[in-house]
Amino acid sequence: MSDMIAETANRLFAAHEEASLAAHPAKAAEGAARWTPELWREIEELGFPLALARESEGGFGLAPLEALSLPRIAAAHCAPVPLAETMLANWLLTIAGLPAASGPATLASGVEITDNRLSGAAARTPYGRHAATTVVLGYGPGGKTLIARAGRARVAREGFNLAGEPRDDLDLDTAEAEVAPSPIGANALPALGATLRAQQLAGAMEATLDLTVSYAREREQFGRPIGKFQAIQQNLAVMAAQTAAARAAADMAADALPRALSAPEDFALIAGAAKLRASEAAGTVAAIAHQTHGAIGFTQEYQLHPLTRRLWAWRDEYGSEGVWAERLGARVAAAEADLFWPALTAMDEGEDAA
């Protein structure tokens, strides 16, 4: 079943990617990040936003690792939709017993929730202006952790990331919401978001690698394809190794998603390590890709342009490699020496070992 879903997703995102580039060849970067209602409508018809939910709640009944292949595939095709955020929002809502999101959703945290009303703001919210549902992890009276399902939020300031994707500041004051006890801590969003971005980085790197290898086979210099030169082959091998390492780390975090509920501190460590590795790899992969392509890689109508802009944007979102390295280092330094290795190995033994 998961293979069938992946094939369907690839066909869908590839068709919209080709149509966008063909219709707007001179503005490929901006066009790739432009909101596409037609694409979102097809995504909803296929049920992708509920892929992380249980079958009893309208989901696919897939393991998190299988479900999160959808954002990875979407990223490989530069799909301009908040699929990852909506899938995560619906997972949190359905676990908490609240209705799933209506339309595209975005996520925020750290907001006060009193009498079913929100108080606060959310900065640089993904696709905030397009989100019909805003899901908030916040604090209620007495510091109780709550989850709120609000409607469309007021956009205080529109913004973009380096890839041209909407990153908006939202004013959540007085917004009415459906509220329930949260299944997860109000400070869990960085680790959850890191898991999403690690998958998206892996997908974009895989597409970048495929594009670069194809170009090296076709581009000729001095009478033969540049992929025949040893220096280029060495660089492509480094790209492949970095991409494989990032994918393995991202899959490890996706597989550990249920532990965000049962062992949140361990999950944060796994998610942070995955984001650190994926962000680190993104810089190397983007640099080698552009070095191999030369000037054509910077032209807006060429597909490498929107791919590497996403790599550079996503490597910083929900924590760059430097941010997560500092957090993980502090966690290790705080642990007693004789407990560090058992704790580290237990994280790879499944939820029961947590």
C-alpha positions in Angstrom: 0.0 0.0 0.0 2.8 2.5 0.9 4.4 1.9 -2.6 1.1 2.7 -4.3 0.8 5.9 -2.3 4.3 6.9 -3.1 3.8 6.3 -6.8 0.6 8.4 -6.7 2.3 11.2 -4.9 5.2 11.2 -7.3 2.9 11.5 -10.3 0.8 14.2 -8.7 3.7 16.4 -7.7 5.7 15.8 -10.9 2.7 16.9 -13.0 2.3 20.2 -11.1 6.0 20.8 -11.0 6.3 20.5 -14.8 3.1 22.7 -15.4 4.5 25.5 -13.1 7.9 25.6 -14.7 6.4 25.5 -18.2 3.9 28.3 -17.5 6.4 30.6 -15.7 9.9 29.7 -17.0 11.3 33.2 -16.2 10.1 33.1 -12.6 10.7 29.5 -11.7 11.9 30.2 -8.1 8.9 32.5 -7.3 6.5 30.3 -9.2 7.7 27.2 -7.3 6.8 28.9 -4.0 3.5 30.4 -5.2 0.4 29.0 -3.5 -1.4 26.5 -5.8 -5.0 25.9 -4.8 -5.5 23.3 -7.5 -2.6 21.2 -6.2 -4.0 21.4 -2.6 -7.4 20.4 -3.8 -6.0 17.2 -5.4 -3.9 16.5 -2.2 -7.0 16.6 -0.1 -8.9 14.4 -2.5 -6.2 11.8 -2.1 -6.4 12.0 1.7 -2.7 13.0 2.1 -3.3 15.5 5.0 -4.6 12.7 7.2 -1.8 10.2 6.3 -0.4 10.2 9.8 -3.8 9.7 11.5 -5.2 6.3 12.4 -7.6 4.5 10.1 -10.4 5.0 12.6 -9.9 8.8 12.2 -9.8 8.8 8.4 -6.1 8.1 8.0 -4.1 5.5 6.1 -3.0 3.5 9.1 0.6 3.8 7.9 3.6 3.8 10.2 5.0 7.3 10.6 8.1 6.5 8.5 5.8 5.5 5.6 3.5 8.4 6.0 6.3 11.0 6.2 7.6 9.8 2.8 4.9 12.2 1.4 6.5 15.4 2.5 9.8 14.1 1.3 8.4 13.4 -2.1 6.7 16.8 -2.2 10.0 18.4 -1.3 11.8 16.6 -4.2 9.3 18.3 -6.6 9.4 21.7 -4.8 5.6 21.5 -4.2 4.4 24.9 -2.8 2.1 23.5 -0.1 2.1 23.0 3.7 1.6 19.2 3.5 4.1 18.4 6.2 2.6 21.0 8.6 -1.0 19.9 7.9 -0.1 16.2 8.4 1.5 16.9 11.7 -1.4 19.2 12.8 -3.9 16.5 12.0 -1.9 13.9 13.9 -1.8 16.1 17.0 -5.5 17.1 16.7 -6.8 13.6 16.3 -4.7 12.2 19.2 -6.2 15.0 21.3 -9.7 14.1 20.3 -10.3 17.2 18.3 -11.6 17.4 14.7 -9.0 17.3 11.9 -8.0 20.5 10.2 -10.3 22.1 7.6 -8.1 22.8 4.6 -4.4 23.6 4.9 -3.0 24.0 8.4 -0.1 25.7 10.2 1.4 25.2 13.6 2.4 27.6 16.4 3.4 27.2 20.1 4.0 29.2 23.3 0.7 30.9 23.3 -1.6 31.4 26.3 -5.0 29.8 26.1 -7.8 30.9 28.5 -11.5 30.2 28.2 -11.1 28.9 24.6 -9.3 32.1 23.5 -5.7 32.5 22.4 -3.4 35.3 23.6 -0.1 35.9 21.8 1.6 35.9 18.5 3.4 33.5 16.3 6.4 34.6 14.2 7.4 33.2 10.8 4.6 30.7 10.6 4.7 28.5 7.5 2.0 29.4 5.0 0.2 31.4 7.7 -1.7 33.5 5.1 -3.1 30.4 3.4 -3.8 28.3 6.5 -7.6 27.7 7.1 -6.7 26.1 10.4 -4.2 27.2 13.0 -3.1 24.5 15.5 -1.5 25.9 18.7 0.4 24.2 21.5 0.1 26.5 24.5 -0.4 26.9 28.2 -3.6 27.2 30.1 -4.3 28.3 33.7 -1.8 26.9 36.1 0.6 26.1 33.3 -1.4 23.2 32.0 -0.4 22.2 28.4 -3.3 22.6 26.0 -3.8 22.2 22.2 -6.1 24.6 20.4 -7.7 24.3 17.0 -8.4 27.8 15.7 -9.6 29.1 12.3 -7.8 31.4 10.0 -5.5 33.8 11.9 -4.9 37.4 11.3 -1.7 38.0 9.4 0.2 40.8 11.1 3.1 40.7 8.6 3.7 38.7 5.5 7.2 37.3 5.0 9.1 34.7 3.0 12.0 32.3 3.5 15.0 32.2 1.1 13.0 29.8 -1.1 10.1 32.2 -1.4 7.8 30.1 0.8 5.4 32.1 3.0 6.6 32.7 6.5 4.1 35.0 8.2 3.8 36.7 11.6 0.3 35.9 13.0 -1.7 37.8 15.6 -3.5 35.2 17.7 -4.9 37.6 20.3 -8.6 36.9 21.1 -8.8 34.2 18.5 -11.5 31.6 19.4 -10.6 28.0 19.4 -11.6 24.5 20.2 -9.4 23.4 23.1 -8.3 20.1 24.6 -5.6 18.7 26.9 -2.5 18.4 24.8 -1.0 14.9 24.1 2.4 16.5 24.0 4.4 19.3 25.7 3.9 22.9 24.6 7.7 23.1 23.9 7.7 20.1 21.6 7.3 22.0 18.3 11.0 22.5 17.6 11.7 18.7 17.7 8.5 17.9 15.7 9.4 20.6 13.1 12.9 19.3 12.9 11.6 15.9 12.0 9.5 17.3 9.2 12.4 19.5 7.8 14.8 16.6 8.0 12.5 14.6 5.7 12.1 17.5 3.4 15.8 18.2 3.2 16.4 14.5 2.4 13.9 14.7 -0.4 15.4 17.9 -1.9 18.9 16.4 -1.6 17.9 13.2 -3.4 16.4 15.3 -6.3 19.5 17.5 -6.4 21.7 14.5 -6.6 19.7 12.9 -9.4 19.7 16.2 -11.3 23.5 16.7 -10.9 24.4 13.1 -11.9 22.2 13.4 -15.0 23.9 16.7 -15.9 27.4 15.3 -15.4 26.5 12.5 -17.8 25.2 14.8 -20.5 27.5 17.8 -20.3 30.6 17.4 -22.4 33.9 19.1 -22.0 37.2 18.3 -23.7 35.4 15.7 -25.8 33.8 13.7 -23.1 31.1 13.9 -20.4 32.3 15.8 -17.4 31.1 12.8 -15.3 34.1 10.9 -16.7 36.6 13.1 -14.9 37.9 11.7 -11.6 37.4 15.0 -9.7 33.8 15.2 -10.7 33.3 11.5 -9.8 34.8 12.1 -6.4 32.4 15.1 -5.8 29.4 13.1 -6.9 30.4 10.3 -4.5 30.6 12.8 -1.7 27.1 14.1 -2.6 25.7 10.6 -2.6 27.2 9.8 0.8 25.9 13.0 2.3 22.5 12.4 0.9 22.3 8.8 2.1 23.4 9.8 5.6 20.8 12.6 5.7 18.1 10.2 4.6 19.0 7.6 7.2 19.0 10.2 9.9 15.7 11.6 8.8 14.1 8.2 8.6 15.4 7.4 12.1 13.5 10.5 13.5 10.4 9.8 11.5 10.3 6.2 12.9 10.7 7.6 16.4 7.7 10.0 16.1 5.4 8.0 18.5 8.1 8.5 21.2 7.3 12.2 21.1 4.3 11.1 23.2 5.9 8.5 25.5 9.6 9.7 25.8 9.7 13.3 24.7 13.2 14.0 25.8 14.6 11.0 24.0 12.6 12.0 20.9 14.0 15.5 21.0 17.5 14.1 21.0 16.8 11.8 18.0 15.0 14.6 16.1 17.8 17.1 16.8 20.5 14.6 15.7 18.6 14.0 12.5 18.1 17.7 11.8 21.8 18.4 12.6 22.9 15.7 10.1 20.5 16.7 7.4 21.3 20.4 7.7 25.0 19.7 7.6 24.6 17.6 4.5 22.5 20.2 2.8 25.3 22.7 2.7 27.7 20.2 1.1 25.2 18.9 -1.4 24.1 22.4 -2.6 27.8 23.5 -3.0 28.8 20.5 -5.0 25.7 20.7 -7.2 26.4 24.3 -8.1 30.0 23.6 -8.6 29.2 20.8 -11.0 26.5 22.7 -12.9 28.4 26.0 -13.2 26.4 29.1 -14.2 23.3 27.2 -15.4 22.6 26.2 -11.8 21.8 29.8 -10.9 19.3 30.5 -13.6 15.7 30.7 -12.3 14.2 28.5 -15.0 16.5 25.6 -14.2 15.2 23.1 -11.5 18.4 23.2 -9.5 17.6 26.8 -8.5 14.4 26.2 -6.4 15.9 23.0 -5.0 19.0 24.5 -3.5 17.1 27.6 -2.3 15.0 25.2 -0.3 18.1 23.4 1.0 19.5 26.7 2.3 16.2 27.8 3.7 15.2 24.6 5.4 18.7 23.9 6.9 18.0 26.8 9.4 14.3 26.3 10.1 13.5 24.5 13.4 17.1 24.7 14.3 20.3 24.8 12.2 23.1 22.3 12.7 24.8 24.7 15.0 21.7 25.2 17.2 21.1 21.5 17.5 24.8 20.7 18.1 24.7 23.1 21.0 21.5 21.6 22.5 22.7 18.0 22.1 26.1 18.9 23.5 24.5 20.4 26.6 22.4 17.3 27.0 25.4 15.1 26.8 27.5 17.3 29.1 24.7 17.3 31.7 24.5 13.5 31.8 26.6 11.5 34.3 29.5 9.8 32.5 28.5 6.3 33.4 24.9 6.8 32.2 25.6 8.4 28.9 26.4 5.3 26.8 23.4 3.3 28.1 21.1 6.2 27.5 22.4 6.7 24.0 22.1 3.0 23.0 18.7 2.7 24.5 17.3 5.3 22.1 17.9 2.9 19.2 16.2 0.0 20.9 12.6 1.2 20.5 10.0 2.7 22.7 10.1 0.0 25.3 13.6 0.9 26.2 12.9 4.5 26.8 
